[in-house]
Amino acid sequence: MISPNPFSDFVIVDLATHDDFPVDFLVFVGDKEVFRNRIFTSKKIVDVSELKAGTYRVCMQAEKGIVYEGYCSKL
């Protein structure tokens, strides 16, 4: 779903098996949302260069609920 992991300035979001768009790509530190991007296609490159190095919780959510939830690290 998300690659590469760890990432540097971008991530590739692959939602090939998903058909409920748009999807909100959310990045959290603890419970605080630090990044948000709306995705309208099954594959998208998302610029996350503004994020600092560290480990983040990532959640992708569509209208019907959570599509993906996991952790990623930025170098």
C-alpha positions in Angstrom: 0.0 0.0 0.0 2.7 2.5 0.9 6.3 2.4 -0.4 9.1 2.8 0.1 9.4 2.3 3.9 11.5 4.0 5.2 10.9 7.0 2.9 12.6 10.3 2.3 10.8 13.0 0.3 7.8 11.0 -1.1 5.7 7.9 -0.7 3.9 5.9 -3.4 0.3 5.1 -2.3 -1.0 2.1 -4.2 -4.8 1.4 -3.7 -5.2 -1.0 -6.7 -7.6 -3.2 -4.8 -9.7 -0.3 -3.5 -12.6 1.4 -5.4 -14.1 3.9 -3.0 -12.6 7.3 -3.7 -11.6 9.8 -2.6 -9.3 8.5 0.2 -7.8 10.8 2.8 -4.1 10.1 3.4 -3.4 11.1 7.0 -0.1 11.1 8.9 0.0 11.4 12.7 2.6 11.8 15.5 0.9 10.3 18.4 -2.7 11.5 18.2 -1.8 14.8 16.4 -2.4 15.0 12.6 0.7 16.5 10.9 -0.1 15.9 7.3 -3.2 15.3 5.1 -3.6 14.7 1.4 -6.7 13.7 -0.6 -6.3 10.8 -3.1 -8.6 10.4 -6.1 -6.8 7.6 -8.0 -5.6 4.1 -7.3 -1.9 5.1 -7.5 -0.4 8.4 -6.4 3.0 9.8 -5.5 2.6 12.0 -2.4 5.2 14.6 -1.5 6.0 14.3 2.2 9.2 16.3 2.2 7.9 18.7 4.8 7.9 15.9 7.4 10.8 15.6 9.8 12.8 12.4 10.3 11.0 10.0 12.6 8.3 7.3 12.8 4.7 8.1 11.8 1.3 6.5 12.0 -0.4 6.5 8.7 -4.1 6.1 8.1 -6.0 6.1 4.8 -9.7 6.6 5.2 -12.6 6.6 2.7 -16.2 7.5 3.3 -17.0 3.9 4.3 -14.2 3.6 6.8 -10.4 2.9 7.2 -8.7 1.5 4.2 -5.2 1.1 5.7 -3.5 1.9 9.0 0.2 1.3 9.8 3.5 2.9 10.6 6.2 4.4 8.3 9.6 6.0 9.0 11.2 8.9 7.4 15.0 8.9 7.0 
